Amino acid sequence: MKFNGIDFDTYLKNYPDEKGYFGKYGGSYISPELQKAMDEITEAYFTICKSSKFISELRRIRKEFQGRPTPISHLERLSTSLGNVQLYVKREDLNHTGAHKLNHCMGEALLAKYMGKKKVIAETGAGQHGVAIATAAAYFGLECDVYMGSVDIKKQAPNVARMKILGANVIEVTHGLATLKEAADAAFDAYAREYKDAIYCIGSVVGPHPFPMMVRDFQSIVGIEAREQFIEMTGELPDAVVACVGGGSNSMGMFSGFLNYPVDIYGVEPLGRGTALGDHAASLKYGSEGIMHGFNSIMLKDENGDPAPVYSVASGLDYPSSGPEHAFLHDLGRVKYDVISDDETIDAFFTLSRLEGIIPAIESSHAVAYGIKLAKTMGKGSVLICLSGRGDKDMDYIIEKYGIR
């Protein structure tokens, strides 16, 4: 399948290029000393990703520890309430630790062991990546430092407790807006000091090469499973695939399984409170090209051209940029990127809970909300939504801010 001159039959082999670029996006904009550490990671990854021993071990972990494959669920009552369009969800909330994040964390930690590292360093917003990397560290016997903004620490207390129980050192970040961007800043600074003994396990398809590629590759299991399962369930491909996009790990994993097929693909960004700068985190919708955290992508900027303050009700989506591959697919038009507001998100959170007995993460609720909105315009067909995580972590915050509807 070709789209705007790109052959998607060979897309995953050709992108990124050897320097980590998806078109003009991606790359590695870091100090020469830190670049040596990234080159070491790149070499190690390209060595072990073709190793039958590594692949076999990762498959065993996914089956015996993570509980993969995760199922697809047909949302029959929700679909009936909307009309003729049938909605389905890929249940990453049933992956061990409650979200998709463990898919790449176990791979990154296995890579760290191969490289002889003693510690993993990570940032987290909603806490799901933090819990996942703490889980992986405990599994492999590694030290673990997780940087988290003080705002998110208050919003995501259950996940903070889980990280600590798993043995992670949760380091509070108080500067700036004290959310995901600042946590990533602090984690990156720590890695620059400790790279000889540690590996930075980036929590999304962002950062300098090879992380956007490596995290996508580890997350591609979501899209591969989903495509095969949906065909087995229905005998055909879905008409549309939907996933939320912050940095974009769950969505890139989901989309990678469908890019070469005649399926409409939608990435959903957080509109938050509105279109004013500082009220949302929809970088692909309202941003422009820029460099942060060692990679070139589309980002939201302030009047000085620096990363702008952002906001989302979902702690895992309040990031002022998006993965470089998302920026590339956005410019190509292969993936359609749109927005969903806080209010629509919270409505979807309660709707899915009440009609289907599934409490979704607030991040995932953005995708659910868009799936509902899309279904109302289609008239017929099917929509497959990536339910990237469960909402246990969000319940206290939801009840405090919105009550029980």
C-alpha positions in Angstrom: 0.0 0.0 0.0 1.3 3.4 -1.0 0.2 6.7 0.6 1.6 10.1 -0.5 4.6 8.4 -2.1 5.5 6.3 0.9 5.5 2.5 0.5 3.9 1.2 3.7 4.8 -2.4 2.7 8.4 -1.6 3.8 7.7 1.4 6.0 8.7 -0.1 9.3 12.0 -1.2 7.9 12.8 2.1 6.3 11.7 4.5 9.0 13.5 5.9 10.9 16.6 6.1 8.8 20.0 5.3 10.3 20.3 8.7 11.9 16.8 8.3 13.6 14.8 10.5 11.3 11.2 10.1 10.1 11.4 12.6 7.3 12.6 15.8 8.9 11.5 14.7 12.4 13.5 12.8 15.1 17.2 12.7 15.2 19.4 13.1 18.3 20.1 16.6 19.6 22.2 16.0 22.6 25.8 16.6 23.9 28.7 14.7 22.3 29.3 12.8 25.5 25.7 11.7 25.9 25.6 10.8 22.2 28.2 8.2 22.9 25.8 6.6 25.5 23.0 6.7 22.9 25.2 5.1 20.3 26.0 2.3 22.8 22.2 1.8 23.3 21.6 1.8 19.6 24.3 -0.8 18.9 23.1 -3.0 21.8 19.5 -2.8 20.6 20.2 -3.6 17.0 22.3 -6.6 18.2 19.8 -8.1 20.5 16.6 -7.3 18.6 17.7 -9.9 16.0 18.8 -12.4 18.7 16.6 -15.5 18.9 17.5 -15.7 22.6 16.3 -12.1 23.3 13.2 -12.5 21.2 12.4 -15.9 22.9 12.9 -14.4 26.4 10.7 -11.4 25.6 7.9 -13.6 24.2 8.1 -15.8 27.4 7.8 -12.7 29.6 4.8 -11.4 27.6 3.0 -14.7 27.9 3.9 -15.8 31.4 4.4 -12.5 33.3 2.4 -9.9 31.4 -0.6 -12.1 30.5 -0.5 -11.4 26.8 -2.2 -11.5 24.4 -4.7 -9.0 25.8 -8.2 -9.5 24.4 -10.5 -7.3 22.3 -13.9 -6.7 23.8 -17.0 -5.8 21.8 -18.8 -2.9 23.4 -22.3 -4.2 22.6 -24.4 -2.0 24.9 -22.5 1.1 24.0 -22.8 0.3 20.3 -26.5 -0.3 20.6 -27.0 3.1 22.3 -25.3 4.9 19.4 -26.9 3.1 16.4 -25.5 0.7 13.9 -21.7 1.3 14.2 -20.0 -1.4 16.3 -17.3 -0.3 18.8 -14.5 -2.6 20.1 -11.7 -2.0 22.5 -8.2 -3.5 22.6 -7.8 -4.2 26.3 -4.4 -3.0 27.3 -6.0 -2.3 30.7 -5.7 -6.1 31.2 -1.9 -6.1 30.6 0.0 -6.6 33.8 0.2 -3.3 35.8 -2.9 -2.1 34.1 -1.6 -0.3 31.0 0.4 -0.8 27.8 3.5 0.7 29.3 4.9 -2.7 30.5 5.3 -3.7 26.8 8.3 -1.5 26.3 9.5 -1.4 30.0 10.2 -5.1 30.1 12.1 -4.8 26.8 14.1 -1.8 28.0 15.0 -3.4 31.3 16.0 -6.6 29.4 18.2 -4.4 27.3 19.7 -2.8 30.4 20.6 -6.3 31.8 22.2 -7.2 28.5 24.3 -4.0 28.6 25.4 -4.6 32.2 23.6 -1.6 33.7 22.7 -1.5 37.3 19.9 1.1 37.3 17.0 2.3 35.3 15.9 5.9 35.3 12.5 7.1 34.1 10.0 9.9 34.1 6.3 9.5 34.6 3.1 11.6 34.4 0.1 9.5 35.1 2.3 7.0 36.9 1.6 4.0 34.6 5.1 4.2 33.1 6.6 4.6 36.5 4.8 1.6 37.8 5.7 -0.4 34.7 9.4 0.5 35.0 9.4 -0.2 38.7 7.9 -3.6 38.0 10.5 -4.4 35.3 13.3 -3.3 37.7 12.0 -5.6 40.4 11.7 -8.4 37.9 15.3 -8.1 36.7 16.8 -7.0 40.0 17.7 -3.4 39.0 17.8 -0.2 40.9 15.1 2.3 39.9 14.7 6.1 40.1 11.4 7.6 38.9 11.0 11.3 38.4 7.5 12.7 38.8 6.1 16.2 39.1 4.6 17.2 42.4 1.2 18.0 40.7 1.0 14.5 39.3 2.2 12.9 42.6 -0.9 14.4 44.2 -3.3 13.4 41.4 -1.9 9.9 41.1 -1.3 8.8 44.7 -2.3 5.1 44.1 0.4 4.8 41.5 3.0 6.5 43.7 2.3 4.0 46.4 2.6 1.1 43.9 6.0 2.4 42.7 7.3 2.6 46.3 6.0 -0.8 47.2 7.8 -2.2 44.1 11.0 -0.7 45.4 11.4 2.3 43.2 12.8 5.6 44.5 10.2 8.2 43.5 11.8 11.6 43.1 9.5 14.7 43.3 10.0 17.4 40.8 8.8 20.8 41.9 10.1 23.3 39.3 8.0 24.9 36.5 4.5 23.4 36.2 5.7 20.3 38.1 4.1 17.9 35.6 5.3 15.5 32.9 7.6 17.9 30.9 9.5 18.9 34.1 9.8 15.2 35.2 11.3 14.4 31.8 13.8 17.3 32.2 14.9 16.0 35.6 15.2 12.4 34.4 17.2 13.5 31.4 19.6 15.5 33.6 20.0 12.5 36.0 20.8 10.2 33.1 23.5 12.7 31.8 25.2 12.3 35.2 24.7 8.5 35.5 24.8 7.1 32.0 27.8 4.8 32.7 25.9 2.7 35.2 22.2 3.4 34.2 19.9 3.5 31.2 17.2 6.0 30.7 14.0 4.1 30.0 12.0 6.8 28.1 8.3 6.3 28.6 7.1 7.1 25.1 8.0 7.3 21.5 10.0 10.5 22.2 13.5 11.5 23.0 16.7 11.1 21.0 17.2 8.2 18.6 16.9 5.2 19.1 14.1 5.6 21.6 11.2 6.6 19.3 12.0 3.6 17.2 12.7 1.2 20.1 9.6 2.0 22.0 7.5 1.7 18.9 9.0 -1.7 18.1 8.3 -3.0 21.7 4.7 -1.5 21.5 4.0 -2.9 18.0 2.7 -6.1 19.7 -0.5 -4.2 20.5 -1.2 -3.5 16.8 -0.2 -6.9 15.6 -2.4 -8.7 18.1 -5.3 -6.3 17.5 -5.3 -6.7 13.8 -5.2 -10.5 14.0 -7.8 -10.7 16.7 -10.2 -8.4 15.0 -10.0 -10.4 11.8 -10.6 -13.6 13.8 -13.6 -12.1 15.6 -15.3 -10.4 12.6 -13.7 -11.8 9.4 -12.6 -8.3 8.3 -10.5 -5.3 9.3 -12.1 -2.4 11.3 -13.2 0.6 9.4 -11.4 2.9 11.8 -8.7 2.6 14.5 -8.5 5.2 17.4 -6.0 5.9 20.1 -5.0 8.8 22.4 -1.8 10.7 21.7 0.4 12.4 24.2 4.0 11.4 23.6 2.3 8.6 21.7 3.5 5.2 22.7 0.1 3.3 22.9 -1.0 4.9 19.7 2.2 4.2 17.8 2.0 0.6 18.9 -1.6 0.3 17.8 -1.2 2.2 14.5 1.9 0.2 13.4 -0.3 -2.8 13.0 -2.7 -1.0 10.6 -0.6 1.5 8.6 -0.3 -0.8 5.6 -4.0 -1.6 5.5 -7.1 0.2 4.1 -8.1 1.5 7.6 -8.8 5.0 8.7 -6.5 5.9 11.6 -7.2 8.6 14.2 -4.9 10.0 16.9 -6.7 11.9 19.7 -5.0 14.8 21.5 -6.2 16.5 24.6 -8.0 19.8 24.0 -8.3 20.3 27.8 -10.2 23.5 28.7 -10.0 25.1 25.2 -7.8 26.4 22.4 -5.9 29.1 24.3 -2.2 28.4 24.8 -1.8 26.8 28.3 -5.3 25.3 28.3 -4.5 22.2 26.2 -1.7 19.9 25.1 -2.6 19.4 21.5 0.8 19.9 20.0 0.1 18.3 16.6 -3.1 20.3 16.2 -1.7 23.7 17.3 2.0 23.4 17.4 5.0 24.0 15.0 8.3 22.4 14.4 10.8 22.5 17.3 13.4 20.7 19.3 13.1 19.5 22.9 14.3 16.6 25.0 16.8 15.7 22.3 14.5 15.3 19.3 12.9 17.4 16.6 9.1 17.2 16.2 6.0 19.4 16.4 5.7 21.2 19.7 3.7 23.9 21.5 5.9 27.0 21.9 5.7 30.2 24.0 6.5 33.7 22.8 10.2 32.9 23.1 10.0 29.7 21.1 10.5 27.5 24.2 8.2 24.7 25.2 4.9 26.2 26.2 3.0 25.5 29.4 0.4 22.8 28.7 -2.6 21.3 30.5 -4.8 18.2 30.3 -7.0 16.5 32.8 -5.0 13.4 31.9 -1.5 13.5 33.6 -0.1 11.2 30.9 -1.0 13.5 28.1 0.1 16.9 29.3 3.3 17.0 27.2 4.1 20.0 24.9 5.3 17.8 22.0 4.6 14.4 20.4 6.7 11.6 19.1 8.6 12.4 15.8 6.9 9.5 14.0 3.5 11.0 14.8 4.7 14.4 13.4 5.7 12.5 10.2 2.4 10.6 9.9 0.6 13.9 10.6 2.3 15.7 7.7 1.8 12.7 5.4 -1.9 12.6 6.3 -1.8 8.9 6.9 -3.1 9.4 10.4 -5.8 12.0 11.1 -5.1 13.9 14.4 -8.0 15.5 16.2 -8.9 16.7 19.7 -11.2 15.9 22.5 -12.0 18.2 25.5 -11.9 17.4 29.2 -15.7 17.5 29.4 -16.1 15.0 26.6 -13.4 12.8 28.1 -15.1 12.7 31.6 -18.5 11.9 30.0 -16.8 9.0 28.1 -15.2 7.8 31.4 -18.6 7.4 33.0 -20.4 6.1 29.9 -17.9 3.2 29.4 -18.0 2.4 33.1 -21.8 2.4 33.4 -22.6 0.6 30.1 -19.8 -1.9 29.8 -18.3 -2.4 33.3 -14.9 -1.1 32.2 -13.4 1.8 34.1 -10.9 3.4 31.7 -7.9 5.6 32.4 -8.5 9.2 31.8 -5.9 9.1 29.0 -7.8 6.2 27.3 -11.1 8.0 27.9 -10.0 10.6 25.3 -9.9 7.8 22.7 -13.2 6.4 23.9 -14.8 9.8 23.6 -13.5 10.2 20.1 -14.7 6.7 19.1 -18.2 7.6 20.3 -18.1 10.9 18.4 -16.8 9.2 15.3 -19.4 6.4 15.4 -22.2 9.1 15.5 -21.0 10.4 12.1 -20.4 7.1 10.3 -23.8 5.5 10.1 -22.4 2.0 9.7 -19.1 0.1 10.1 -16.8 -0.6 13.0 -14.3 1.3 15.2 -11.5 -0.3 17.2 -10.3 1.8 20.1 -7.0 1.3 22.0 -8.0 1.2 25.7 -4.5 2.0 26.8 -5.0 1.6 30.6 -7.4 1.1 33.4 -8.8 3.9 35.6 -8.0 2.7 39.1 -5.3 5.4 39.4 -7.8 8.1 38.5 -10.8 7.3 40.7 -9.9 9.4 43.7 -9.1 12.4 41.5 -12.3 12.0 39.4 -14.5 11.7 42.5 -12.9 14.7 44.1 -13.1 16.9 41.1 -16.3 15.7 39.3 -18.2 13.6 41.9 -20.2 10.5 41.0 -22.4 11.1 38.0 
